[in-house]
Amino acid sequence: MADAPDWTEVVAAATRAPSIHNTQPWLFTGSEDRLEVFYDPERSLPVLDPTHRQQVISCGVAVEFAAVALRAAGLEVEVEVVPGREHPDHLATVRVTGERAASAEDRALAAAIGARHTQRAAFEDRAVPSGLVDQLQAEAGAYGVWLEAVSRSDAELAVVALLNRAEEVEQGEPAYRAELEKWLRTEPGAPDGIPVEAVPGEDPATRPSNWLIRDFLVGQRVPGSPPVPNDDDPPPEVERPTVLLLGTAGDDRSAWVQAGRALGRVLLRATAAGLAASPLTQALDWPATRTRMTLQLSLVGHPQMLLRMGWPAAPGTETGRRPVTEVLRPSG
Ligand SMILES: Cc1cc2nc3c(=O)[nH]c(=O)nc-3n(C[C@H](O)[C@H](O)[C@H](O)COP(=O)(O)O)c2cc1C
């Protein structure tokens, strides 16, 4: 058996995972041959995510990033998704089962962990190759997660309408706005939350795109009139990102961890190909719009993640992470 991995390094990679509002709702324990991953209820979002679904998905991404980092370090890994086995908030065990030479692919995926950032700015006007979408679909399938591009015009219209409706409902909810504000960071170098530099300053509703990104600055913008275009200005370029919907047959913690693992894989594969993404989960925050999406798209199972993907026009903004010492506990 190989020496115990350097869990500090592995957890540093795992915690580069995206998480809803950058709440980083995870805890880890490392022992000789295994890393246990737990949900941390102290980091919850009671208004946006009362069932912790999106936070458990976030933990699932961290599970995947840990596995990718271990494989790139030349270790064979098995992941067991076992919600509640050792503790009510225990989600998964990442177990090292031996050694094996890291492949070029292992290294490319591991390199993507640090390069990936949620990119909310408009993407370039270039299509995501359909071959890559097929590959993402196959890779998500290996986790029992379906992935489909929202490309049929009737599906696009339905999802856009639900997204707009959800954003409007959320913006009208004072408790939602207060929670969002609590996780927005204006001080440089904050270890968690969403730095204001990572979100576009303009009102997302004024962006020439069908796909409304979450407005993190709602109620905080200085009121003013938007610039009035001149009659002879060229029409604004309309953004046409690829939009991917991921879902699962079940809707319990196992399904959410698996959705997160698949999401982690999809994001790393896309980053390695030079692409970027940002979740658009407003329509999935609320049970009513989530159920409506299932019915209107005749989905088999439960939608878990909606993602816009495209070619980034500029490098993304790095967001903070809490030190590993805060989230990695000795086992036992
Ligand atoms: C389950 C989940 C849901 C998310 N929902 C949104 C969203 O609706 N809008 C958005 O702009 N970002 C969303 N994000 C992205 C997070 O805000 C982002 O991961 C976090 O701020 C850390 O930044 P990074 O991904 O650049 O490392 C979501 C991330 C996860 C994992």
Ligand as a Chemical Component Dictionary entry (heavy atoms), coordinates in Angstrom:
data_LIG
# 
_chem_comp.id                   LIG 
_chem_comp.type                 NON-POLYMER 
_chem_comp.pdbx_formal_charge   0 
_chem_comp.three_letter_code    LIG 
# 
loop_
_chem_comp_atom.comp_id 
_chem_comp_atom.atom_id 
_chem_comp_atom.alt_atom_id 
_chem_comp_atom.type_symbol 
_chem_comp_atom.charge 
_chem_comp_atom.model_Cartn_x 
_chem_comp_atom.model_Cartn_y 
_chem_comp_atom.model_Cartn_z 
_chem_comp_atom.pdbx_ordinal 
LIG C1  C1  C 0 -25.217 24.125 -6.940  1  
LIG C2  C2  C 0 -24.676 25.451 -7.425  2  
LIG C3  C3  C 0 -25.564 26.457 -7.805  3  
LIG C4  C4  C 0 -25.078 27.677 -8.273  4  
LIG N1  N1  N 0 -25.973 28.624 -8.704  5  
LIG C5  C5  C 0 -25.506 29.768 -9.268  6  
LIG C6  C6  C 0 -26.424 30.706 -9.850  7  
LIG O1  O1  O 0 -27.634 30.521 -9.874  8  
LIG N2  N2  N 0 -25.891 31.803 -10.427 9  
LIG C7  C7  C 0 -24.542 32.048 -10.480 10 
LIG O2  O2  O 0 -24.150 33.052 -11.029 11 
LIG N3  N3  N 0 -23.666 31.189 -9.912  12 
LIG C8  C8  C 0 -24.111 30.061 -9.321  13 
LIG N4  N4  N 0 -23.224 29.146 -8.802  14 
LIG C9  C9  C 0 -21.790 29.435 -8.836  15 
LIG C10 C10 C 0 -21.242 29.898 -7.487  16 
LIG O3  O3  O 0 -21.699 31.191 -7.188  17 
LIG C11 C11 C 0 -19.699 29.842 -7.542  18 
LIG O4  O4  O 0 -19.326 28.498 -7.695  19 
LIG C12 C12 C 0 -19.034 30.383 -6.309  20 
LIG O5  O5  O 0 -19.266 31.763 -6.190  21 
LIG C13 C13 C 0 -17.508 30.154 -6.333  22 
LIG O6  O6  O 0 -16.915 30.719 -7.485  23 
LIG P1  P1  P 0 -16.117 29.852 -8.558  24 
LIG O7  O7  O 0 -17.068 28.857 -9.130  25 
LIG O8  O8  O 0 -15.657 30.852 -9.587  26 
LIG O9  O9  O 0 -14.978 29.168 -7.874  27 
LIG C14 C14 C 0 -23.675 27.922 -8.316  28 
LIG C15 C15 C 0 -22.792 26.902 -7.934  29 
LIG C16 C16 C 0 -23.282 25.675 -7.507  30 
LIG C17 C17 C 0 -22.316 24.574 -7.134  31 
# 
loop_
_chem_comp_bond.comp_id 
_chem_comp_bond.atom_id_1 
_chem_comp_bond.atom_id_2 
_chem_comp_bond.value_order 
_chem_comp_bond.pdbx_ordinal 
LIG C1  C2  SING 1  
LIG C2  C3  SING 2  
LIG C2  C16 DOUB 3  
LIG C3  C4  DOUB 4  
LIG C4  N1  SING 5  
LIG C4  C14 SING 6  
LIG N1  C5  DOUB 7  
LIG C5  C6  SING 8  
LIG C5  C8  SING 9  
LIG C6  O1  DOUB 10 
LIG C6  N2  SING 11 
LIG N2  C7  SING 12 
LIG C7  O2  DOUB 13 
LIG C7  N3  SING 14 
LIG N3  C8  DOUB 15 
LIG C8  N4  SING 16 
LIG N4  C9  SING 17 
LIG N4  C14 SING 18 
LIG C9  C10 SING 19 
LIG C10 O3  SING 20 
LIG C10 C11 SING 21 
LIG C11 O4  SING 22 
LIG C11 C12 SING 23 
LIG C12 O5  SING 24 
LIG C12 C13 SING 25 
LIG C13 O6  SING 26 
LIG O6  P1  SING 27 
LIG P1  O7  DOUB 28 
LIG P1  O8  SING 29 
LIG P1  O9  SING 30 
LIG C14 C15 DOUB 31 
LIG C15 C16 SING 32 
LIG C16 C17 SING 33 
# 
